[in-house]
C-alpha cells in the first residue's frame, strides 16, 4: 500500500510564531502563504464557530499551493448545541460551503464535547447516515467510555459502515495509551482509507513562541504507532495543537523528522508582498 502522511498544525494565525517561525516583519495577511511553504496541510478551527463566508473559503482555495489541503471542524451548532440531533439543514449548508474548497479539502472533523457519552448512541446512529459520501469525515470522542470494549464494539462498526474515521488522539481526555491499544486492534475493525490524528495538550500553556514541554519519548512512541497505522490505511492526516508542546510548528517538524519525512527549514522563508 502506498502511504501518504501529512503533518500540520491546528491553525496558522498566531502572532507568537512571529520570529520563531514566521520571518520577523511578516504581516498577519502573509501568515497562511508562509505556513503553506513549510507544511502541506492545516486544520481550521474557525469553522467550529460558524460556517465561513463564501469569500473566505474562496480565499483559502486560491491561496493553497499545489497539494496543500485544509481540514475543517464541523460547526459547534451541530456538535455542541444540537448534539447531533435536528442538524440536517445546517449540515447541508456547511457541506455545500466546504465543497467550494474543491481538491484542497482534506477532511471534516466532528469534534464532540467531553460530556457526549455513549448514552447518546442513538443520536450518533441517526446522524452518521446524513453525512454525504462525497466528503470525508472523522469523529473525535472526548469521553473515553466510547472506546471501551462494550461501547467500542457498537460504535466502531457504526463508524466503519458510514465511512467515518475515528480521530486518534493524544489529549487530556483520551490518553495516548488508549489510542495505541486501539491502533493495535485495527485488524479487528476496518478503518477507511484515511486516518485522522490529533495532538492536544494542557490549556495552561499560553506562550506559543517556543517548546516548553519535552515530548520526544511520546513522539517516538507515536512514530512506532504510525508504522502500525500505515499497514491499514493509505492516507494519514495529523495535526498538532500549540498546547501539546508550546509551539506546534516545532512539534510538526520534530515528528516529521522522526517519520523520515522531508522538512522545510522556516529560516529559508522570504516574505513576499501579499495580494490578500
GURO-331330 format. One record per atom (N, C-alpha, C, O, CB): x, y, z. Coordinates in steps of 0.02 Angstrom, whole numbers, padded with zeros to 5 digits, always signed. Glycine has a CB too. Layout:
! GURO-331330
XYZ;...
END
This chain:
! GURO-331330
+00042-00060+00000;+00000+00000+00000;+00044+00062+00000;+00090+00068+00040;-00048+00000+00061;+00030+00108-00046;+00066+00171-00047;+00037+00219+00004;-00023+00234+00003;+00064+00203-00118;+00078+00242+00049;+00054+00283+00104;+00070+00356+00093;+00123+00374+00066;+00085+00260+00170;+00024+00399+00113;+00036+00470+00115;+00027+00493+00188;-00022+00476+00220;-00012+00509+00068;+00076+00530+00213;+00071+00557+00280;+00077+00633+00275;+00125+00659+00248;+00126+00526+00326;+00028+00666+00302;+00025+00740+00300;+00022+00765+00372;-00024+00749+00408;-00036+00766+00259;+00071+00804+00392;+00076+00829+00460;+00072+00906+00459;+00108+00938+00421;+00141+00805+00494;+00029+00934+00500;+00022+01006+00504;-00002+01028+00573;-00005+00988+00619;-00027+01031+00450;-00018+01092+00578;-00038+01122+00641;-00113+01133+00642;-00147+01132+00591;-00001+01188+00654;-00138+01144+00702;-00208+01162+00711;-00211+01239+00710;-00213+01271+00762;-00239+01133+00779;-00212+01266+00649;-00213+01338+00640;-00146+01365+00617;-00094+01332+00622;-00235+01372+00703;-00148+01427+00593;-00086+01460+00571;-00082+01533+00594;-00028+01563+00589;-00082+01457+00495;-00135+01561+00619;-00139+01633+00631;-00119+01650+00703;-00161+01671+00743;-00209+01659+00616;-00054+01641+00718;-00030+01653+00786;+00027+01704+00784;+00079+01692+00754;-00007+01587+00819;+00017+01760+00817;+00070+01810+00820;+00130+01785+00859;+00186+01808+00847;+00044+01874+00851;+00120+01738+00905;+00177+01711+00943;+00227+01675+00898;+00284+01665+00917;+00151+01663+00996;+00205+01655+00838;+00250+01620+00792;+00296+01669+00755;+00343+01648+00721;+00210+01580+00742;+00283+01734+00761;+00322+01784+00726;+00392+01787+00757;+00400+01802+00816;+00288+01853+00729;+00442+01772+00716;+00510+01768+00740;+00533+01696+00745;+00578+01676+00708;+00517+01803+00808;+00503+01655+00789;+00523+01585+00793;+00505+01545+00730;+00539+01497+00714;+00491+01552+00853;+00451+01565+00696;+00430+01527+00636;+00421+01573+00576;+00455+01564+00526;+00364+01490+00650;+00377+01621+00582;+00370+01669+00527;+00427+01720+00530;+00448+01740+00584;+00302+01705+00531;+00453+01740+00472;+00508+01789+00473;+00487+01854+00507;+00430+01877+00499;+00531+01804+00401;+00532+01883+00544;+00519+01948+00576;+00498+01998+00523;+00530+02003+00470;+00581+01973+00614;+00446+02035+00536;+00420+02083+00488;+00361+02058+00448;+00330+02096+00411;+00474+02104+00442;+00345+01993+00454;+00287+01966+00419;+00223+01997+00446;+00219+02012+00506;+00284+01889+00424;+00175+02007+00402;+00109+02032+00423;+00060+01974+00428;+00068+01923+00394;+00084+02086+00373;+00009+01981+00471;-00040+01926+00477;-00069+01903+00411;-00084+01844+00403;-00096+01948+00522;-00078+01949+00364;-00105+01931+00299;-00060+01883+00261;-00081+01850+00213;-00118+01993+00258;+00004+01879+00281;+00052+01837+00247;+00062+01769+00281;+00094+01725+00254;+00118+01873+00242;+00033+01761+00340;+00047+01701+00379;+00029+01637+00342;+00069+01590+00340;+00010+01704+00445;-00030+01634+00312;-00051+01573+00278;-00005+01556+00221;+00014+01498+00212;-00123+01580+00253;+00014+01605+00181;+00058+01592+00124;+00126+01566+00148;+00155+01521+00117;+00068+01657+00083;+00151+01593+00203;+00215+01569+00231;+00208+01499+00260;+00250+01456+00249;+00240+01617+00284;+00154+01488+00297;+00141+01422+00326;+00141+01369+00271;+00170+01315+00280;+00074+01422+00364;+00107+01383+00215;+00098+01334+00162;+00163+01319+00125;+00166+01272+00086;+00047+01358+00113;+00216+01358+00137;+00281+01342+00108;+00318+01289+00149;+00366+01258+00126;+00324+01406+00104;+00295+01278+00212;+00329+01231+00257;+00289+01167+00266;+00317+01112+00266;+00341+01264+00324;+00222+01174+00274;+00179+01116+00285;+00128+01109+00230;+00111+01158+00196;+00144+01122+00354;+00103+01048+00220;+00057+01037+00164;-00015+01027+00185;-00058+01010+00144;+00079+00977+00125;-00030+01039+00250;-00099+01034+00273;-00108+01074+00336;-00059+01088+00371;-00120+00960+00284;-00170+01093+00352;-00185+01131+00412;-00256+01116+00433;-00300+01104+00391;-00174+01207+00402;-00268+01115+00498;-00335+01109+00525;-00361+01178+00542;-00327+01217+00575;-00337+01061+00587;-00422+01193+00520;-00453+01258+00532;-00503+01254+00588;-00551+01215+00585;-00486+01285+00468;-00492+01294+00640;-00536+01294+00699;-00595+01342+00691;-00647+01331+00722;-00496+01313+00761;-00588+01394+00651;-00639+01446+00647;-00706+01420+00622;-00758+01449+00637;-00615+01503+00603;-00705+01366+00583;-00768+01339+00558;-00809+01307+00613;-00869+01293+00603;-00755+01288+00503;-00779+01295+00671;-00816+01269+00729;-00864+01321+00756;-00917+01305+00783;-00768+01246+00785;-00846+01385+00748;-00887+01439+00774;-00944+01459+00728;-00997+01479+00751;-00843+01499+00787;-00933+01453+00662;-00985+01472+00614;-00965+01448+00545;-00906+01437+00531;-00996+01549+00614;-01014+01440+00501;-01000+01424+00432;-00965+01484+00400;-00990+01540+00404;-01066+01406+00392;-00907+01475+00369;-00871+01531+00341;-00905+01560+00280;-00942+01525+00244;-00800+01510+00323;-00894+01624+00268;-00922+01657+00209;-00891+01627+00146;-00835+01602+00147;-00911+01733+00212;-00928+01632+00091;-00903+01605+00028;-00837+01638+00008;-00793+01604-00018;-00955+01614-00027;-00831+01703+00020;-00770+01738+00001;-00710+01713+00041;-00654+01710+00015;-00778+01814+00012;-00721+01695+00104;-00666+01668+00145;-00643+01601+00117;-00583+01590+00110;-00689+01661+00219;-00690+01558+00102;-00672+01492+00076;-00637+01499+00009;-00589+01463-00005;-00735+01448+00069;-00661+01544-00033;-00629+01555-00097;-00557+01580-00088;-00513+01561-00125;-00669+01605-00139;-00547+01622-00038;-00479+01646-00024;-00433+01589-00002;-00376+01585-00024;-00480+01699+00030;-00459+01544+00041;-00419+01486+00061;-00401+01443+00000;-00344+01422-00008;-00457+01443+00113;-00450+01431-00042;-00439+01388-00100;-00386+01418-00147;-00341+01383-00170;-00504+01376-00138;-00392+01482-00160;-00346+01515-00207;-00275+01518-00180;-00226+01517-00218;-00370+01584-00223;-00268+01521-00114;-00202+01529-00084;-00167+01462-00072;-00109+01461-00053;-00208+01567-00020;-00202+01408-00082;-00172+01342-00070;-00126+01323-00129;-00150+01318-00185;-00227+01288-00060;-00062+01312-00116;-00019+01288-00170;-00037+01216-00188;-00076+01184-00154;+00055+01292-00149;-00009+01192-00242;-00024+01125-00266;-00009+01074-00211;+00046+01072-00184;+00017+01109-00329;-00059+01032-00196;-00051+00979-00146;-00068+01000-00075;-00069+00957-00031;+00017+00955-00148;-00082+01063-00063;-00099+01087+00004;-00173+01075+00018;-00215+01085-00026;-00081+01162+00012;-00189+01054+00080;-00258+01040+00097;-00277+01069+00165;-00234+01083+00207;-00271+00964+00098;-00342+01079+00173;-00371+01103+00236;-00417+01049+00265;-00453+01015+00228;-00410+01169+00224;-00415+01042+00330;-00466+01004+00365;-00507+01053+00406;-00480+01098+00438;-00435+00949+00411;-00573+01045+00405;-00619+01092+00437;-00653+01059+00496;-00668+00999+00494;-00670+01118+00386;-00667+01098+00547;-00707+01072+00602;-00781+01085+00587;-00800+01139+00563;-00687+01106+00670;-00822+01035+00601;-00894+01043+00594;-00918+01095+00644;-00892+01097+00700;-00931+00975+00604;-00967+01137+00627;-00989+01190+00673;-01014+01163+00740;-01045+01110+00744;-01044+01230+00640;-01000+01202+00792;-01022+01184+00860;-01098+01182+00865;-01125+01149+00910;-00993+01233+00910;-01133+01216+00822;-01206+01214+00824;-01230+01142+00816;-01281+01122+00846;-01236+01259+00769;-01194+01103+00776;-01213+01033+00766;-01189+00989+00823;-01227+00949+00851;-01184+01008+00700;-01125+00998+00842;-01094+00952+00890;-01110+00967+00962;-01119+00922+01003;-01021+00951+00880;-01112+01032+00980;-01119+01051+01050;-01189+01077+01068;-01213+01063+01123;-01067+01104+01066;-01220+01114+01024;-01287+01140+01039;-01341+01088+01025;-01381+01072+01069;-01301+01204+00998;-01341+01061+00965;-01391+01012+00947;-01370+00941+00966;-01412+00896+00969;-01406+01015+00872;-01306+00931+00979;-01280+00865+00999;-01301+00812+00948;-01323+00757+00965;-01304+00846+01069;-01292+00831+00884;-01304+00789+00825;-01377+00782+00806;-01391+00756+00752;-01275+00722+00837;-01423+00804+00847;-01494+00797+00831;-01520+00858+00792;-01495+00914+00802;-01536+00786+00895;-01570+00847+00750;-01603+00902+00714;-01553+00948+00680;-01557+01009+00686;-01647+00943+00763;-01505+00918+00645;-01450+00957+00616;-01444+00949+00541;-01394+00972+00512;-01385+00936+00648;-01492+00919+00509;-01486+00904+00438;-01477+00968+00396;-01438+00969+00349;-01547+00866+00413;-01515+01020+00414;-01513+01081+00373;-01446+01117+00378;-01418+01135+00327;-01570+01129+00394;-01420+01126+00438;-01355+01160+00445;-01299+01116+00418;-01250+01142+00391;-01342+01178+00518;-01305+01050+00425;-01255+01005+00397;-01253+01014+00321;-01198+01016+00293;-01271+00933+00415;-01310+01017+00290;-01311+01026+00217;-01280+01092+00197;-01242+01095+00148;-01383+01021+00191;-01295+01146+00234;-01267+01211+00217;-01191+01210+00226;-01154+01237+00185;-01298+01266+00261;-01168+01180+00280;-01096+01177+00292;-01061+01137+00238;-01010+01159+00212;-01082+01147+00361;-01088+01079+00221;-01056+01037+00170;-01055+01071+00102;-01007+01063+00064;-01092+00971+00166;-01108+01107+00086;-01109+01144+00023;-01052+01195+00021;-01019+01202-00030;-01177+01180+00014;-01041+01229+00077;-00987+01278+00080;-00919+01243+00078;-00873+01267+00045;-00993+01321+00143;-00912+01188+00114;-00849+01152+00115;-00829+01127+00046;-00770+01125+00029;-00853+01093+00164;-00878+01107+00006;-00863+01082-00061;-00831+01135-00104;-00797+01119-00153;-00927+01057-00094;-00840+01199-00087;-00810+01252-00127;-00734+01252-00122;-00701+01286-00161;-00837+01320-00104;-00707+01215-00074;-00634+01208-00070;-00608+01161-00124;-00548+01161-00139;-00614+01182-00002;-00651+01122-00154;-00629+01076-00207;-00577+01027-00182;-00584+00997-00129;-00602+01115-00266;-00523+01020-00222;-00471+00972-00206;-00430+00992-00145;-00390+00952-00120;-00426+00962-00265;-00437+01053-00121;-00399+01075-00063;-00432+01054+00003;-00405+01068+00057;-00389+01151-00064;-00490+01022+00001;-00522+00997+00061;-00496+00927+00078;-00501+00881+00037;-00599+00996+00052;-00468+00919+00137;-00445+00853+00158;-00502+00816+00193;-00530+00769+00164;-00384+00859+00206;-00518+00836+00254;-00571+00803+00293;-00610+00855+00332;-00592+00913+00338;-00541+00750+00340;-00665+00830+00360;-00706+00870+00407;-00705+00833+00474;-00721+00774+00477;-00780+00880+00380;-00687+00870+00527;-00683+00840+00593;-00747+00854+00632;-00769+00911+00639;-00622+00868+00631;-00776+00801+00658;-00835+00805+00702;-00808+00799+00773;-00798+00744+00798;-00889+00749+00685;-00797+00856+00806;-00768+00856+00873;-00824+00859+00925;-00858+00910+00931;-00718+00915+00882;-00833+00805+00961;-00887+00801+01010;-00864+00827+01078;-00804+00823+01094;-00912+00730+01016;-00910+00854+01119;-00891+00880+01185;-00877+00823+01234;-00898+00766+01223;-00947+00925+01213;-00840+00838+01288;-00823+00786+01337;-00883+00752+01369;-00878+00695+01391;-00780+00815+01390;-00940+00787+01373;-00998+00757+01405;-01045+00722+01356;-01101+00704+01373;-01037+00810+01442;-01022+00711+01294;-01061+00672+01246;-01041+00599+01256;-00990+00576+01231;-01047+00696+01171;-01082+00564+01293;-01065+00496+01316;-01100+00443+01272;-01141+00460+01230;-01085+00487+01389;-01083+00380+01282;-01116+00326+01246;-01191+00322+01258;-01227+00287+01222;-01085+00261+01263;-01216+00357+01309;-01289+00360+01318;-01323+00393+01259;-01383+00385+01249;-01306+00397+01383;-01284+00431+01220;-01311+00466+01161;-01299+00425+01097;-01297+00453+01042;-01280+00535+01154;-01291+00360+01104;-01277+00318+01045;-01330+00327+00991;-01313+00329+00932;-01273+00245+01065;-01393+00331+01010;-01447+00337+00960;-01439+00401+00919;-01452+00401+00858;-01515+00337+00994;-01418+00455+00950;-01407+00518+00914;-01352+00509+00862;-01358+00532+00805;-01389+00576+00962;-01298+00475+00881;-01244+00461+00835;-01267+00417+00777;-01252+00430+00719;-01185+00427+00871;-01305+00365+00794;-01328+00318+00743;-01375+00351+00693;-01377+00331+00635;-01363+00259+00776;-01414+00400+00715;-01459+00435+00670;-01424+00489+00629;-01446+00506+00574;-01516+00466+00709;-01369+00516+00657;-01334+00570+00623;-01288+00546+00568;-01286+00575+00514;-01295+00611+00673;-01250+00494+00581;-01198+00473+00533;-01224+00459+00463;-01191+00476+00415;-01163+00413+00559;-01283+00428+00454;-01308+00416+00386;-01324+00480+00348;-01332+00479+00287;-01369+00373+00389;-01329+00537+00383;-01341+00600+00349;-01279+00628+00316;-01284+00673+00273;-01368+00651+00399;-01221+00603+00334;-01159+00630+00306;-01152+00612+00233;-01158+00553+00215;-01098+00604+00346;-01139+00661+00190;-01132+00646+00118;-01069+00605+00105;-01017+00618+00134;-01130+00711+00077;-01075+00556+00062;-01019+00511+00049;-00967+00540+00002;-00914+00510-00007;-01046+00447+00019;-00979+00599-00027;-00928+00629-00070;-00877+00669-00029;-00828+00694-00057;-00961+00674-00122;-00889+00676+00036;-00843+00710+00080;-00818+00660+00132;-00850+00609+00145;-00876+00771+00114;-00760+00675+00161;-00730+00629+00209;-00735+00659+00280;-00723+00719+00290;-00656+00614+00191;-00752+00617+00327;-00763+00639+00396;-00724+00596+00445;-00711+00537+00433;-00838+00637+00413;-00704+00628+00500;-00677+00593+00558;-00713+00619+00619;-00733+00677+00621;-00598+00602+00564;-00721+00578+00670;-00755+00599+00731;-00708+00590+00791;-00675+00538+00798;-00821+00559+00742;-00706+00640+00834;-00666+00637+00895;-00713+00633+00955;-00752+00679+00968;-00620+00699+00900;-00708+00579+00992;-00743+00572+01055;-00697+00597+01111;-00637+00585+01110;-00765+00499+01068;-00726+00632+01160;-00687+00655+01217;-00710+00622+01282;-00686+00639+01337;-00692+00730+01224;-00756+00576+01276;-00774+00532+01331;-00744+00464+01316;-00764+00431+01268;-00853+00528+01341;-00696+00443+01356;-00659+00381+01341;-00703+00319+01344;-00682+00266+01319;-00601+00374+01389;-00762+00325+01373;-00806+00266+01377;-00829+00243+01308;-00849+00185+01301;-00866+00282+01421;-00827+00287+01258;-00844+00266+01190;-00796+00211+01166;-00814+00172+01122;-00841+00326+01143;-00737+00209+01194;-00684+00167+01166;-00671+00105+01208;-00623+00068+01194;-00621+00206+01159;-00712+00093+01260;-00702+00031+01297;-00730-00028+01256;-00760-00018+01204;-00736+00035+01367;-00719-00088+01281;-00736-00147+01241;-00810-00149+01223;-00828-00161+01166;-00717-00210+01279;-00854-00137+01272;-00926-00143+01260;-00950-00090+01211;-00983-00107+01161;-00964-00136+01325;-00935-00027+01224;-00959+00027+01181;-00922+00029+01114;-00951+00046+01062;-00953+00093+01216;-00858+00012+01116;-00819+00012+01054;-00846-00038+01004;-00845-00025+00944;-00747-00002+01068;-00868-00096+01028;-00894-00147+00982;-00960-00126+00950;-00982-00156+00901;-00903-00213+01019;-00992-00074+00978;-01052-00045+00946;-01034+00014+00902;-01057+00019+00845;-01103-00023+01000;-00992+00059+00929;-00978+00122+00895;-00932+00115+00836;-00944+00144+00783;-00949+00170+00944;-00878+00076+00843;-00828+00072+00790;-00856+00041+00726;-00842+00068+00672;-00769+00032+00813;-00895-00013+00728;-00926-00037+00666;-00974+00013+00636;-00981+00017+00575;-00962-00102+00679;-01008+00052+00678;-01053+00104+00653;-01015+00156+00613;-01037+00178+00560;-01092+00137+00711;-00957+00176+00639;-00915+00224+00602;-00893+00193+00536;-00897+00225+00483;-00854+00245+00644;-00869+00131+00539;-00845+00097+00479;-00899+00094+00426;-00887+00108+00367;-00821+00027+00496;-00960+00075+00446;-01014+00065+00398;-01035+00131+00366;-01064+00131+00311;-01074+00034+00432;-01020+00187+00398;-01037+00252+00371;-00977+00289+00342;-00981+00348+00325;-01070+00295+00424;-00921+00254+00336;-00862+00282+00304;-00828+00337+00345;-00793+00379+00316;-00880+00309+00238;-00838+00337+00410;-00811+00389+00454;-00751+00362+00493;-00754+00307+00520;-00865+00416+00503;-00697+00400+00494;-00638+00379+00532;-00644+00400+00604;-00673+00453+00620;-00574+00409+00501;-00618+00359+00649;-00612+00379+00719;-00549+00422+00724;-00495+00399+00706;-00609+00317+00766;-00556+00483+00750;-00497+00525+00761;-00456+00494+00817;-00481+00481+00872;-00518+00599+00779;-00393+00482+00803;-00347+00453+00851;-00310+00509+00885;-00279+00551+00853;-00296+00404+00815;-00314+00511+00952;-00293+00571+00987;-00245+00557+01044;-00242+00502+01072;-00353+00608+01013;-00207+00609+01060;-00165+00612+01119;-00187+00676+01155;-00167+00731+01135;-00086+00612+01102;-00227+00669+01207;-00259+00728+01235;-00273+00718+01309;-00267+00663+01335;-00324+00745+01197;-00293+00772+01344;-00312+00764+01415;-00373+00719+01424;-00385+00693+01478;-00326+00831+01445;-00414+00710+01371;-00475+00670+01376;-00463+00597+01358;-00487+00552+01392;-00529+00699+01331;-00425+00586+01305;-00409+00519+01282;-00333+00510+01284;-00298+00538+01242;-00438+00506+01210;-00307+00473+01332;-00235+00464+01337;-00207+00424+01279;-00241+00382+01250;-00216+00431+01403;-00144+00438+01262;-00113+00405+01205;-00111+00329+01215;-00116+00292+01166;-00042+00431+01195;-00105+00306+01277;-00102+00233+01288;-00165+00198+01264;-00163+00143+01237;-00090+00219+01362;-00223+00231+01274;-00286+00202+01250;-00287+00203+01174;-00310+00155+01143;-00346+00241+01278;-00263+00258+01144;-00261+00261+01071;-00215+00208+01042;-00232+00178+00992;-00239+00331+01049;-00158+00198+01074;-00112+00147+01049;-00143+00077+01052;-00133+00037+01007;-00047+00148+01090;-00182+00064+01104;-00216+00000+01108;-00266-00008+01051;-00274-00062+01023;-00253-00007+01176;-00299+00047+01033;-00346+00044+00977;-00310+00029+00912;-00333-00011+00871;-00385+00110+00972;-00253+00062+00902;-00215+00051+00841;-00193-00022+00836;-00193-00051+00782;-00153+00097+00838;-00174-00052+00892;-00154-00122+00893;-00212-00169+00874;-00200-00224+00850;-00127-00142+00961;-00274-00146+00884;-00333-00187+00870;-00363-00172+00801;-00417-00196+00786;-00386-00176+00923;-00328-00132+00760;-00359-00109+00698;-00380-00166+00652;-00429-00159+00615;-00311-00064+00662;-00345-00222+00654;-00364-00276+00610;-00432-00304+00628;-00463-00339+00588;-00312-00332+00612;-00456-00288+00689;-00522-00313+00710;-00579-00269+00687;-00637-00290+00686;-00523-00320+00785;-00563-00207+00670;-00616-00163+00644;-00586-00121+00588;-00544-00078+00600;-00646-00118+00702;-00610-00134+00528;-00582-00100+00469;-00592-00024+00476;-00642-00001+00503;-00616-00126+00405;-00543+00013+00451;-00548+00086+00451;-00551+00109+00378;-00533+00072+00333;-00488+00119+00488;-00574+00171+00366;-00575+00196+00298;-00504+00201+00269;-00455+00184+00302;-00609+00265+00295;-00500+00225+00209;-00435+00230+00175;-00397+00292+00199;-00349+00313+00166;-00444+00232+00099;-00418+00321+00254;-00384+00380+00281;-00388+00376+00357;-00433+00345+00385;-00416+00446+00254;-00341+00409+00389;-00341+00413+00462;-00329+00485+00482;-00298+00524+00445;-00287+00366+00493;-00354+00503+00541;-00350+00572+00566;-00322+00569+00637;-00349+00534+00680;-00421+00607+00566;-00268+00605+00649;-00233+00604+00714;-00228+00675+00740;-00214+00721+00703;-00163+00571+00708;-00239+00683+00807;-00235+00749+00838;-00195+00745+00903;-00203+00698+00942;-00306+00778+00852;-00152+00795+00913;-00113+00801+00974;-00134+00866+01009;-00126+00920+00981;-00036+00801+00959;-00161+00860+01069;-00187+00917+01107;-00158+00914+01177;-00157+00861+01208;-00265+00918+01109;-00133+00971+01202;-00102+00972+01268;-00139+01013+01319;-00196+01035+01307;-00032+00998+01262;-00108+01025+01376;-00141+01061+01431;-00153+01134+01415;-00110+01168+01386;-00100+01055+01494;-00211+01159+01435;-00229+01228+01419;-00190+01279+01460;-00196+01339+01448;-00303+01237+01431;-00150+01256+01508;-00112+01303+01549;-00060+01341+01508;-00040+01396+01526;-00078+01266+01606;-00038+01312+01452;+00012+01345+01411;-00021+01403+01373;-00072+01394+01340;+00044+01296+01362;+00009+01462+01378;-00018+01521+01344;+00034+01555+01300;+00016+01598+01259;-00045+01570+01395;+00097+01537+01308;+00151+01563+01266;+00164+01512+01211;+00186+01457+01225;+00216+01578+01308;+00151+01532+01148;+00158+01485+01092;+00220+01498+01050;+00222+01478+00992;+00096+01488+01049;+00268+01532+01078;+00328+01551+01040;+00384+01501+01045;+00434+01506+01009;+00352+01618+01063;+00378+01451+01089;+00434+01405+01100;+00409+01339+01130;+00355+01336+01159;+00487+01437+01146;+00448+01288+01122;+00433+01223+01152;+00446+01228+01227;+00499+01250+01248;+00476+01167+01120;+00397+01207+01266;+00402+01210+01339;+00394+01141+01372;+00410+01132+01430;+00351+01257+01367;+00369+01093+01333;+00360+01025+01358;+00400+00977+01314;+00388+00973+01254;+00284+01005+01360;+00447+00942+01344;+00486+00893+01306;+00446+00829+01298;+00428+00797+01348;+00554+00879+01342;+00431+00811+01237;+00390+00752+01224;+00422+00705+01173;+00387+00671+01135;+00320+00773+01200;+00488+00702+01173;+00521+00659+01124;+00502+00586+01135;+00491+00549+01086;+00596+00667+01128;+00498+00564+01197;+00479+00494+01211;+00410+00479+01183;+00399+00426+01153;+00482+00480+01287;+00363+00525+01195;+00295+00515+01170;+00294+00514+01093;+00258+00474+01063;+00248+00569+01196;+00332+00559+01062;+00332+00562+00989;+00366+00501+00959;+00346+00478+00905;+00367+00625+00966;+00416+00474+00992;+00446+00412+00969;+00394+00355+00970;+00391+00314+00924;+00508+00393+01012;+00355+00353+01023;+00301+00303+01027;+00250+00314+00972;+00225+00265+00944;+00267+00306+01096;+00235+00377+00958;+00187+00391+00904;+00216+00371+00836;+00178+00347+00793;+00169+00465+00904;+00281+00380+00825;+00311+00360+00762;+00303+00284+00753;+00289+00261+00697;+00385+00380+00760;+00312+00246+00807;+00301+00174+00802;+00228+00158+00788;+00213+00112+00750;+00324+00139+00867;+00183+00196+00819;+00111+00186+00806;+00094+00201+00734;+00051+00168+00704;+00069+00229+00854;+00126+00252+00705;+00114+00268+00635;+00135+00211+00589;+00103+00197+00539;+00150+00333+00615;+00190+00177+00607;+00211+00120+00567;+00157+00066+00567;+00146+00034+00515;+00278+00091+00594;+00124+00056+00623;+00068+00008+00626;+00009+00034+00586;-00022-00003+00548;+00047-00004+00699;-00006+00098+00594;-00063+00127+00561;-00057+00125+00486;-00106+00114+00450;-00072+00199+00584;+00003+00134+00461;+00013+00135+00388;+00001+00067+00357;-00007+00062+00296;+00084+00158+00372;-00001+00015+00397;-00017-00051+00370;-00090-00058+00352;-00110-00105+00317;+00003-00106+00419;-00132-00012+00377;-00204-00018+00369;-00236+00037+00328;-00293+00030+00306;-00237-00021+00435;-00200+00092+00317;-00232+00148+00283;-00183+00182+00236;-00123+00181+00247;-00258+00198+00334;-00210+00212+00184;-00167+00242+00132;-00149+00314+00146;-00097+00337+00122;-00201+00239+00067;-00190+00351+00184;-00177+00421+00199;-00185+00434+00273;-00233+00412+00304;-00223+00466+00158;-00137+00471+00301;-00142+00493+00370;-00134+00568+00373;-00086+00595+00345;-00089+00457+00415;-00181+00601+00405;-00177+00674+00418;-00169+00683+00493;-00210+00660+00532;-00240+00712+00390;-00115+00717+00513;-00103+00728+00584;-00092+00802+00599;-00058+00837+00562;-00042+00688+00606;-00122+00825+00655;-00121+00897+00671;-00102+00908+00744;-00133+00880+00789;-00189+00929+00656;-00051+00950+00754;-00028+00968+00821;-00059+01033+00844;-00063+01082+00806;+00048+00972+00822;-00080+01034+00907;-00102+01095+00940;-00043+01129+00974;+00004+01095+00995;-00159+01080+00991;-00045+01195+00979;+00008+01231+01014;+00017+01206+01085;+00073+01205+01111;-00008+01306+01016;-00037+01185+01117;-00033+01166+01187;+00004+01100+01198;+00023+01084+01254;-00103+01160+01215;+00016+01062+01145;+00048+00997+01155;+00119+01004+01181;+00140+00968+01227;+00048+00958+01089;+00157+01050+01151;+00225+01063+01175;+00238+01138+01186;+00288+01156+01217;+00275+01036+01125;+00194+01179+01161;+00202+01251+01168;+00209+01287+01102;+00195+01347+01098;+00262+01265+01210;+00231+01252+01050;+00243+01284+00985;+00233+01231+00931;+00278+01192+00917;+00316+01316+00981;+00174+01230+00902;+00157+01174+00858;+00200+01168+00795;+00211+01112+00772;+00086+01180+00837;+00226+01223+00765;+00271+01212+00708;+00331+01169+00726;+00352+01126+00687;+00295+01279+00681;+00359+01179+00786;+00416+01138+00807;+00395+01066+00819;+00433+01020+00803;+00448+01167+00871;+00335+01056+00846;+00310+00988+00855;+00303+00953+00788;+00322+00895+00781;+00242+00989+00892;+00275+00988+00740;+00267+00959+00673;+00334+00940+00643;+00342+00885+00616;+00231+01008+00626;+00382+00985+00648;+00448+00972+00619;+00483+00913+00654;+00513+00871+00621;+00492+01034+00624;+00478+00911+00720;+00509+00857+00757;+00479+00790+00738;+00516+00742+00727;+00501+00869+00833;+00413+00787+00732;+00381+00724+00716;+00395+00704+00644;+00405+00645+00630;+00306+00729+00727;+00396+00751+00598;+00412+00735+00529;+00482+00705+00523;+00494+00659+00484;+00406+00797+00484;+00529+00732+00562;+00597+00704+00561;+00597+00632+00586;+00631+00589+00559;+00645+00748+00603;+00559+00619+00639;+00555+00551+00666;+00526+00503+00615;+00543+00444+00615;+00514+00551+00730;+00480+00527+00573;+00449+00485+00522;+00492+00480+00459;+00476+00441+00414;+00381+00512+00505;+00545+00519+00456;+00586+00519+00396;+00557+00559+00339;+00574+00548+00281;+00598+00450+00373;+00512+00606+00354;+00481+00647+00303;+00525+00709+00290;+00560+00732+00335;+00410+00668+00324;+00523+00736+00229;+00563+00796+00215;+00538+00856+00256;+00478+00864+00266;+00560+00813+00140;+00584+00896+00278;+00569+00954+00320;+00595+01017+00286;+00652+01019+00263;+00600+00945+00391;+00553+01068+00284;+00573+01133+00257;+00594+01177+00315;+00556+01185+00364;+00514+01167+00216;+00653+01206+00312;+00678+01249+00365;+00644+01317+00359;+00652+01351+00309;+00755+01256+00360;+00605+01337+00411;+00571+01402+00407;+00619+01461+00403;+00599+01516+00384;+00526+01411+00467;+00683+01450+00420;+00732+01504+00414;+00743+01524+00341;+00769+01578+00327;+00799+01483+00444;+00722+01480+00295;+00730+01494+00223;+00672+01534+00195;+00673+01554+00137;+00738+01430+00185;+00621+01546+00236;+00563+01583+00211;+00580+01655+00197;+00618+01687+00234;+00505+01579+00262;+00553+01680+00143;+00562+01750+00124;+00493+01782+00120;+00448+01755+00088;+00600+01757+00056;+00485+01839+00151;+00421+01873+00149;+00410+01902+00080;+00451+01940+00055;+00418+01929+00203;+00353+01885+00050;+00334+01911-00015;+00274+01957-00007;+00233+01946+00038;+00317+01854-00064;+00267+02009-00049;+00208+02051-00045;+00144+02010-00053;+00139+01971-00100;+00212+02107-00098;+00097+02019-00008;+00036+01981-00010;-00018+02017-00050;-00023+02078-00049;+00011+01967+00060;-00057+01978-00087;-00113+02005-00125;-00177+02006-00085;-00229+02029-00109;-00123+01966-00190;-00174+01981-00023;-00235+01973+00017;-00231+02017+00078;-00278+02018+00119;-00246+01900+00037;
END
